[in-house]
Amino acid sequence: MQLINGRKLLEEAYALHRGVDCKRDLDRAEGMYNLILSKNLGNTQVIYLLGTLYMEQGKAGLAIQLLTDAVKADPSNSDAW
């Protein structure tokens, strides 16, 4: 069984999401964000990032739900506002 390095996976997902030092790949980034959330449901940073990714994909309903969840879970996260 392969162990998952959550921080490294998040960095890779973010790079794919934003196109940092690589070609943007929203589908792969989405899969990685969901993998992280499957191991850590309360990760508000990933919930927020997945919400922004969904907004970029035109999935407004999903985006609003996740961004709302991120704000409720961590009202001090000013990025989610």
N, C-alpha and C positions, 0 to 999 in steps of 0.2 A: 504494500500500500504506500502510495506516494504522499508525503506530507506537503501541505500547502503553506507557503510563506505568505501570510495575509498582506503584509506591508509591501512586499515585492509585487504581488498580484495587483494590489491597488495602484501602485506606481505604473505598472504596465497597462492596466485598464485606463487610467487617466491619460497616459501618453497616447493611446489609441483613440480615446474620446476627443482629445484636443489636437491631435496631430503633432505632438511634441517629439521631434527627432524621428518621426516615422509617418507613414501615410495614415490618415484618419480612417478608422474602421469602426463605425458605430455599432454594428452587429456584434463584433468580437468584444468590444468594450462592454456592451450590454450583458453578454454572457458572463464575462468576468465579474462584473458588479453583482449579478445574480448569484454567482458561485460564492462570493464573499458573504452576501446576505444570507445564504443558506447555512453558513457556519456561524454567523453573528448577526441575528435579526435586528439588533438594536443599534447597529452602526449608523449613526445619523449622518456622518459624512458621506457614506456610500448611498444612503437613501436620498440625500440631496443631489449627489452627482447623477444618480440614475434618473431622478426627476428632471434634471436639466437635459439629460440625453434624450428622454422621451419628448420633451418640449421641442428639441431640435428635429426630432423625427416626425413631428406633427401629431403626436399622441397626447393631446392636451388633457384629456380626462385623467389618464394615468399620471401625467406629470403633475397636475394640480393635487391629486391625492397624495403622491409621494412628497411633494414640497410641503403640503399641509402637515403630513405626518412628521417631517423633519423639524418643522417649527414647533409642533406640539411636544416632541420628544426633547428638544433642546432650544428653548426660546432665546438663549443667548447667542445662537448661531446666526449672526447678522447676514451671512451669505444667503441663507434660506428665505430671508424676507425679501 
